[in-house]
Amino acid sequence: MANIISKSKDCRVIELRSKRNLPEPENLKSLTITLRGRTLTVNLGYAVDREPLPSSNKIVGIDMGVTDRMTLSDSAFVSRRGVDRTITENALRRRDRCKRGSREYRKRNRVIANAHRRQAIRNRNECHRITTGLIRDYGLVAVEKLQIPNMTRSAKGTVAKPCKKVAQKSGLNRSIAEQTW
């Protein structure tokens, strides 16, 4: 166990309980303490000696999509990311039955936040798996330059000149955002 002490006015002692043995503190490269909601996370970065990846002459281009997450120029593709919304939707329904501002309402909000956090972690892990696989297989990776904020802009228009097919556009925007290009 290690103690980290802050020298600011709001001084806190944080006990680190690690399930594995930590490397020597001389190799510590970075330390990040993150407080999200009620969860405190400590990330320790250590300097390690790694062998470089074997060089590869393979070149690939990536086309981002919505029906398939990525299509590679060698006709391989990464399947679409499916988002499981059942846990979140059930938690939202339970929260909606509670009186707003009550203790149970706040508990349900925490359940919803935890579900969103777990989904974000799953997505981040999947992105890391995909990119690590691409880096190991190819020497050069070319990705199309997309203007994602422009692609996901609202289609509502103005009061004087409303746009058509706003619901379809919002569904497309959601699909683009789900793929985390």
Backbone as a ProteinNet text record, in pm:
[ID]
protein_1_A
[PRIMARY]
MANIISKSKDCRVIELRSKRNLPEPENLKSLTITLRGRTLTVNLGYAVDREPLPSSNKIVGIDMGVTDRMTLSDSAFVSRRGVDRTITENALRRRDRCKRGSREYRKRNRVIANAHRRQAIRNRNECHRITTGLIRDYGLVAVEKLQIPNMTRSAKGTVAKPCKKVAQKSGLNRSIAEQTW
[TERTIARY]
84	0	88.5	41.8	117.3	24.3	78.6	2	49.4	-44.1	-12.8	-72.8	7.5	-39.8	-29	-139.9	-143.5	-102.5	-35.8	8.4	-83.7	-203.5	-295.9	-376.4	-465.9	-549.7	-637.4	-694.1	-782.9	-698.2	-629.3	-535.1	-608.9	-583.7	-645.6	-537.6	-555.6	-466.9	-541.4	-477.6	-539.1	-460.5	-529.1	-464	-480.9	-370.1	-375.4	-371.7	-471.3	-473.1	-463.8	-350.7	-330.1	-342.2	-403.5	-417.8	-290.5	-201.5	-75.1	41.4	157	276.5	312.4	337.2	372.2	522.2	563.3	707	770.5	899.6	974.9	932.4	928.5	885.4	982.1	1106.7	1201.8	1156.9	1081.1	1036.6	903.7	847.7	718.6	733.7	653.7	662.7	550.4	430.3	317.3	220.5	147.1	47.2	-74	-188.4	-310.8	-417.5	-474.5	-582.8	-708.8	-812.2	-934.6	-1052.6	-1135.5	-1257.3	-1375.1	-1449.5	-1567.6	-1685.8	-1775.8	-1888.5	-1839.2	-1863.9	-1819.8	-1702.5	-1647.2	-1540.5	-1407.5	-1311.1	-1176.3	-1086.8	-1018.2	-932	-791.4	-693.5	-552.6	-486.8	-428.3	-356.5	-208	-130	14.3	76.9	165.4	236	382.4	431.4	570.5	646.9	775	862.3	906	883.3	922	1002.3	1088	1164.3	1082.8	1057.2	978.6	1056.8	1034.4	1093.9	1007.4	1071.2	990.5	915.6	801.9	725	802.8	786.9	855.5	802.2	892.2	850.4	766.2	670.4	580.1	568.8	564	549	403.2	313.3	172.2	113.8	31.4	-35.2	-185.4	-259.8	-404.8	-470.5	-583.6	-667.2	-794.9	-846.9	-966.6	-1078.1	-1194.4	-1313.8	-1409.9	-1443.3	-1534.3	-1677.1	-1760	-1897.1	-1991.9	-2120.3	-2222.6	-2274.8	-2292.3	-2337.5	-2226.1	-2103	-1984	-1900.3	-1841.2	-1765	-1648	-1573.5	-1460.6	-1452.5	-1422.1	-1393.6	-1250	-1168.6	-1027.3	-1011.1	-904.6	-882.4	-851.1	-814.6	-791.1	-917.2	-1034.1	-1169	-1205.5	-1125.6	-1164.5	-1249.2	-1328.9	-1408.5	-1421	-1444.7	-1471.5	-1620.5	-1687.5	-1833.3	-1880.4	-2003.5	-2066.5	-2070	-2053	-2058.9	-2204.4	-2241	-2377.1	-2382	-2475.8	-2489.2	-2607.3	-2584.2	-2690.2	-2752.8	-2872.6	-2938.5	-3037	-3053.6	-3159.5	-3136.6	-3012.1	-2984.6	-3013.7	-2967	-2987.1	-3135.3	-3205.8	-3347.9	-3429.3	-3398	-3469	-3442.3	-3316.5	-3281.8	-3351.7	-3361.7	-3432.1	-3579.7	-3642.4	-3783	-3803	-3712.3	-3723.3	-3708.1	-3613.2	-3593.1	-3714.6	-3777.9	-3894	-4012.6	-4016.2	-4123.6	-4098.1	-3976.8	-3942.6	-3978.3	-3997	-4022.6	-3892.4	-3901.8	-3782.4	-3717.8	-3585.9	-3512.6	-3508.1	-3579.2	-3580.2	-3450.5	-3434.4	-3313.8	-3307.8	-3421.5	-3427.1	-3395.4	-3440.8	-3413.5	-3263.2	-3194.6	-3049.1	-2977.6	-3027.8	-2970.2	-2982.7	-3099.6	-3122.9	-3033.6	-3009.4	-2917.7	-2777.9	-2734.8	-2603.1	-2598.5	-2708.2	-2715	-2703.2	-2772.3	-2766.8	-2626.2	-2564.7	-2428.6	-2329.7	-2345.1	-2257.2	-2275.9	-2400.2	-2425.8	-2359.8	-2370.4	-2305.9	-2154.2	-2100.5	-1955.2	-1905.4	-1976.7	-1936.6	-1941.2	-2044.1	-2055.9	-1939.4	-1900.9	-1788.7	-1658.6	-1641	-1520	-1515.7	-1629.9	-1634.8	-1598	-1652.7	-1624.1	-1476.8	-1419.5	-1278.4	-1189.8	-1222.2	-1145.4	-1154.7	-1274.3	-1291.8	-1210.6	-1210.8	-1130.6	-982.2	-934.9	-794	-760	-849.8	-824.7	-813.5	-904.5	-904.6	-777.6	-744.4	-627.2	-497.1	-487.3	-367.2	-349.8	-459.3	-452.7	-408	-457.9	-417.6	-269.6	-221.3	-80.7	11.4	-29.7	54.7	58.5	-51.8	-59.8	-5.3	-13.2	18.8	128.9	211.4	318.3	269.2	169.9	114.7	-37.1	-102	-247.8	-294.9	-379.8	-435.2	-584.2	-627.3	-766.2	-824.5	-948.4	-1010.7	-1035	-1019.8	-1039.5	-1185.2	-1256.7	-1399	-1422.7	-1518.6	-1560.7	-1680.5	-1652.9	-1758.9	-1854.9	-1806.6	-1903.8	-1998.7	-1949.2	-2036	-2135.3	-2090.7	-2177.8	-2288.4	-2262.2	-2361.7	-2437.5	-2427.4	-2499.9	-2650.1	-2727.8	-2872.2	-2933	-3046.2	-3115.1	-3245.9	-3260.1	-3388.6	-3417.6	-3316.6	-3339.4	-3385.1	-3461.2	-3512	-3664.4	-3724.2	-3870.2	-3923.4	-3854.7	-3898.3	-3880.7	-3770.9	-3742.3	-3708.9	-3812.1	-3783.7	-3737.2	-3657.6	-3605.1	-3693.3	-3672.5	-3748	-3663.8	-3729.8	-3666.4	-3572.5	-3618.3	-3536.8	-3516.9	-3619.1	-3608.6	-3505.7	-3504.9	-3407.5	-3265.7	-3248.6	-3117.2	-3069.4	-3159	-3116.6	-3077.5	-3146	-3108.1	-2971.5	-2944	-2812.1	-2704.1	-2732.9	-2636.4	-2603.7	-2706.1	-2685.3	-2599	-2625.2	-2547	-2400.7	-2378.9	-2239.7	-2170.2	-2238.9	-2177.5	-2148.3	-2233.7	-2213.4	-2086.5	-2046.8	-1931.5	-1799	-1798.9	-1678.4	-1561.4	-1581.7	-1476.6	-1354.3
-118.4	0	124.8	224	348	463.5	566.4	687.1	799.4	871.4	988.1	1106.9	1206.6	1321.4	1446.4	1519.3	1645	1757.8	1860.7	1971.8	2093.2	2076.2	2188.2	2203.3	2304.6	2326.7	2205.4	2151.5	2036.8	1909.5	1879.3	1768.7	1637.9	1538.4	1407.9	1301.6	1197.4	1082.4	973.9	922.3	819.7	690.5	586.2	456.4	379.3	331.4	250.2	103.2	31	-112.6	-179.2	-238.4	-301.4	-452.1	-514.4	-659.1	-726.9	-650.3	-707.4	-627.9	-686.8	-617.1	-506.3	-388.1	-274.9	-274	-227.5	-214.8	-111.9	-102.9	-9.4	134	221.3	360.5	440.9	393.6	467.8	469.1	366.7	357.7	428.5	491.3	559.1	678.5	678.3	783	885.5	838.6	930.7	876.7	969	935.7	1023.7	962.6	1036.8	993.8	1090.4	1063.3	1126.7	1044.9	1091.5	1063.9	1164.8	1149	1170.6	1062.3	1071.1	1025.6	1116.4	1081.7	1046	923.1	877.9	781.3	765	668.5	740.1	701.9	756.5	652.3	692.5	601.6	656.2	569.9	608	527	595.1	529.3	556.9	452.2	462.4	420.7	503.9	471.8	448.3	333.5	297.1	289.2	323.7	310.8	164.9	104.3	-34.2	-44.7	-143.4	-169	-263.4	-221.2	-302.4	-323.6	-437	-464.5	-396	-335.9	-273.4	-380.3	-340	-430.9	-461.5	-580.3	-609.2	-519.5	-473.1	-380.8	-455.4	-383.9	-442.4	-349.4	-405.5	-325.9	-317.1	-376.4	-375.4	-236	-194.9	-64.4	-89.3	-14.9	-30.1	106.8	118.6	237.5	200.1	291.7	263.1	358.8	300.8	378.1	360.6	469.7	464.4	454.2	380.2	363.8	347.4	334.4	317	173.1	114.7	-24.5	-118.5	-91.5	-156.8	-47.3	-75.6	28.1	77.1	-17.7	16.5	-85.6	-38	-125.9	-99.5	-204.1	-189.6	-207.2	-150.8	-156.4	-297.4	-387.7	-526	-610.7	-546.3	-603.9	-666.9	-649.6	-691.2	-579.3	-615	-511.1	-539.8	-432.1	-441.2	-419.6	-514.3	-508.1	-390	-355.2	-241.6	-263.1	-155.6	-161.4	-163.8	-265	-274.2	-221.1	-135.8	-78.4	-144.9	-202.8	-266.1	-160.8	-120.2	-12.9	-63.5	-195.1	-247.7	-210.8	-221.2	-189.8	-42.8	44	187.3	223	165.5	197.7	150.1	31.2	-18	71.3	113.5	201.8	336.7	387.7	514.5	501.8	388.9	368.2	361.2	292.7	284.3	421.7	500.3	634.5	722.8	708	791.7	764.7	648.1	617.8	678.1	728.3	785.9	934.2	985.5	1128.5	1203.7	1306.6	1382.7	1446	1428.3	1485.4	1396.5	1283.8	1195.6	1115.7	1046.2	965.2	851.6	789.1	679	730.1	851	913.4	931.3	977.8	996.1	862.8	759	625.2	576.4	595.9	553	629.7	757.6	834.7	774.6	727.5	663.2	533.6	458.6	334	364.9	469.8	510.1	555.6	634.9	682.9	566.3	467.3	350.5	269.9	257.6	185.1	256.2	389.1	466.5	452.3	455.3	443.4	307.6	200.7	66.7	53	112.7	108.7	183.4	297.6	374	295.1	225.1	144.4	30.7	-35.6	-143.2	-89.9	27.1	85.8	121.8	181.3	218.8	95.2	-13.3	-136.1	-193.2	-187.8	-237.6	-154.6	-22.3	64.9	32.1	9	-25.8	-158.4	-257	-386.7	-370.8	-291.1	-272.1	-201.3	-89.6	-12.1	-87.9	-163.1	-241.8	-347.5	-411.7	-510.4	-448.6	-328.3	-261	-225.4	-174.9	-135	-256.4	-369.4	-489.5	-549.9	-534.3	-599.2	-514.7	-382.8	-296	-197.2	-165.1	-67.4	75	94.4	227.1	216.4	301.4	303	440.9	444.6	571.1	574.7	683.6	698.2	820.5	807	921.5	1033.3	1155.8	1270.8	1314	1288.2	1320.3	1439.9	1522.3	1635.2	1588.2	1515.5	1451.9	1554	1668.1	1766.2	1816.9	1832	1875.4	1765.8	1639.7	1528	1506.1	1538.5	1514.3	1640.6	1744.3	1867.6	1845.1	1916.5	1900.9	1941.6	1879.8	1910.6	1983.4	2044.8	2107.1	2232.2	2305.9	2428.5	2540.8	2633.3	2746.7	2743.1	2832.8	2841.3	2886.6	2981.4	3032.4	2927.9	2849.4	2750.4	2616.1	2540.7	2411.2	2309.1	2215.3	2111.3	1987.4	1898.8	1774.6	1659.6	1552.8	1428.4	1448.3	1525	1554.3	1428.2	1345.7	1223.4	1127.9	1114.5	1026.7	1078.5	1209.9	1269.2	1250.2	1262.5	1242.3	1096.9	1002.6	861.7	836.2	900.9	887.7	947.3	1062.8	1124.9	1031.8	967.1	873.8	755.8	703.7	590.3	629.3	749.8	796.9	810.6	867.7	887.2	753.5	652.9	521.5	453.7	479.2	408.4	465.4	577.6	643.4	640.2	705.8	713.2	781.6
0	0	0	-70.7	-79.1	-46.3	8.9	37.8	-52.2	-108	-189.7	-117.9	-88.2	-11.2	-97.1	-106.6	-179.1	-85.3	-138.4	-53.8	-64.9	-119	-130.6	-1.9	0.1	118.1	145.6	39.2	52.3	45.1	151.8	156.1	183.3	98.7	115.7	110.5	185.1	179.2	103.5	1.9	-80.4	-60.5	-20.7	-6.1	-135.3	-190.1	-309.7	-270	-311.3	-288.8	-423.8	-450.2	-579.7	-565.9	-666.3	-664.7	-713.7	-773.5	-819.3	-763.4	-770.7	-723.1	-821.3	-768.7	-853.2	-879.4	-998.4	-1025.7	-933.4	-942.4	-858.5	-889.1	-786.4	-808.5	-894.2	-911.4	-995.4	-1141.3	-1183.2	-1322.5	-1346.9	-1244	-1257.9	-1351.5	-1458.1	-1559.7	-1545.3	-1512.8	-1497.9	-1393.8	-1334.2	-1233.9	-1260.7	-1281.8	-1309.2	-1209.9	-1140.1	-1046.6	-1103.6	-1123.7	-1186.5	-1094.2	-1075.1	-997.2	-1091.1	-1119.1	-1203.6	-1121.2	-1093.1	-1009.1	-870.3	-829.3	-697.8	-709.3	-828.9	-850.7	-865.2	-784	-790.9	-857.2	-962.4	-1036.6	-1036.6	-1013	-1016.9	-1127.6	-1224.9	-1333.7	-1317.1	-1311.1	-1299.1	-1431.6	-1485.5	-1609.5	-1580.6	-1622.9	-1598	-1729.1	-1724	-1839.8	-1849.4	-1963.9	-1984.8	-2114.4	-2119.4	-2241.3	-2329	-2451.2	-2543.1	-2670.5	-2729.1	-2859.4	-2964.6	-3066.1	-3171	-3251.5	-3306.1	-3389.1	-3516.5	-3571.5	-3696.7	-3807.3	-3892.3	-3998.1	-4100.2	-4156.8	-4254	-4373.2	-4491.4	-4613.2	-4656.5	-4579.4	-4615.6	-4594.4	-4689.7	-4683.3	-4688.1	-4607.6	-4607.6	-4598.4	-4664.8	-4654.5	-4582.4	-4502.9	-4423.8	-4464.9	-4493.8	-4524	-4407.5	-4340	-4226	-4277.2	-4204.5	-4247.9	-4131.3	-4164.2	-4062.3	-4064.9	-4184.7	-4191.5	-4147.1	-4186.8	-4133	-4070.9	-3956.3	-3886.4	-3971	-4027.8	-4114.2	-4225.6	-4345.6	-4456.6	-4497.7	-4499.5	-4534.8	-4684.9	-4738.9	-4882.8	-4931.7	-4843.6	-4885.1	-4866.6	-4872.9	-4866.8	-4732.2	-4632	-4496.8	-4436	-4337.6	-4272.4	-4124.3	-4048.4	-3905.6	-3889.5	-3824.8	-3816.9	-3731.8	-3753.9	-3687.4	-3537.1	-3463.9	-3318.6	-3275.9	-3200.7	-3150	-3007.5	-2980.7	-2847.9	-2778.9	-2662	-2585.2	-2494.3	-2529.8	-2455.7	-2352.2	-2339.9	-2252.4	-2106.3	-2058.1	-1918.1	-1890.2	-1979.3	-1961.4	-1969.6	-2066.9	-2082.1	-1961.7	-1911	-1792.2	-1671.9	-1655.6	-1543.5	-1557.6	-1680.2	-1702.3	-1666.9	-1704.6	-1670.2	-1520.1	-1451.2	-1304.9	-1240.7	-1294.2	-1238.2	-1262.4	-1378	-1410.1	-1318	-1253.4	-1159.1	-1021.4	-999.2	-868.5	-866.3	-746.1	-730.6	-753.9	-833.9	-870.7	-747.5	-733.2	-621.4	-498.8	-501.1	-384.2	-376.8	-266.1	-246.5	-349.2	-374.3	-472.2	-612.8	-645	-775	-793.7	-687.7	-695.2	-710	-642.5	-656.2	-800.3	-857	-995.7	-1093	-1064	-1149	-1146.9	-1030	-1020.1	-1100.7	-1096.8	-1174.5	-1323.8	-1368.5	-1509.1	-1545.7	-1460.2	-1487.2	-1494.3	-1405.2	-1408.7	-1536.6	-1583.2	-1707.8	-1825.4	-1830	-1936	-1928.8	-1807	-1790	-1836.9	-1799.3	-1842.3	-1994.2	-2055.9	-2201.8	-2266.8	-2210.6	-2263.8	-2250.7	-2139.9	-2120	-2221.4	-2243.3	-2343.8	-2481.8	-2515.7	-2646.5	-2659.6	-2554.8	-2559.7	-2575.6	-2504.1	-2516.5	-2657.7	-2716.3	-2852.5	-2951.5	-2934.3	-3021.6	-3008.9	-2886.9	-2867	-2933.4	-2924.7	-2989.1	-3140.2	-3198.6	-3344.2	-3389	-3323.7	-3366.6	-3343.5	-3234.1	-3209	-3316.6	-3356.5	-3464.3	-3595.6	-3626.7	-3750.4	-3748.6	-3635.7	-3625	-3636.9	-3580	-3586.8	-3726.1	-3802.2	-3933	-4047.5	-4034.7	-4148.9	-4112.4	-4214.4	-4194.9	-4214.9	-4303.6	-4330.4	-4331.4	-4254.8	-4246.8	-4290	-4393.8	-4442.8	-4409	-4345.5	-4303.9	-4373.2	-4420.5	-4487.1	-4385.8	-4433	-4345	-4353.5	-4246.1	-4241.3	-4151	-4188.2	-4105.9	-4022.6	-3914.9	-3835.8	-3775.3	-3720.5	-3669.3	-3778.2	-3900.2	-4009.9	-4047.4	-4039.7	-4077	-3975.2	-3850	-3744.9	-3704.9	-3784.5	-3754.5	-3768.2	-3691.9	-3690.9	-3824.2	-3857.5	-3983.3	-3959.2	-3842.5	-3809.3	-3890.7	-3928.6	-4002.4	-3911.3	-3966.5	-3889	-3888.5	-3811.9	-3807.5	-3942	-4004.4	-4134	-4243.3	-4234.5	-4338.7	-4273.1	-4230.2	-4166.7	-4270.3	-4225.1	-4313.6	-4309	-4406.1	-4414.5	-4361.6	-4326.7	-4282.7	-4164.7	-4066.7	-3948.9	-3864.3	-3853.2	-3772.1	-3832.1	-3965.3	-4029.4	-4008	-4017.1	-3999	-3855.5	-3757.5	-3618.9	-3595.3	-3661.4	-3652	-3713.8	-3827.7	-3891.4	-3801.9	-3742.4	-3651	-3534.4	-3479.4	-3368.4	-3413.1	-3532.7	-3585.2	-3606.5	-3656.2	-3676.1	-3543.5	-3444.9	-3313.3	-3244.2	-3264.9	-3202.6	-3250.9	-3374.3	-3430.9	-3382.1	-3315.1	-3258.7	-3355.7	-3467.7	-3568.9	-3514
[MASK]
+++++++++++++++++++++++++++++++++++++++++++++++++++++++++++++++++++++++++++++++++++++++++++++++++++++++++++++++++++++++++++++++++++++++++++++++++++++++++++++++++++++++++++++++++++++

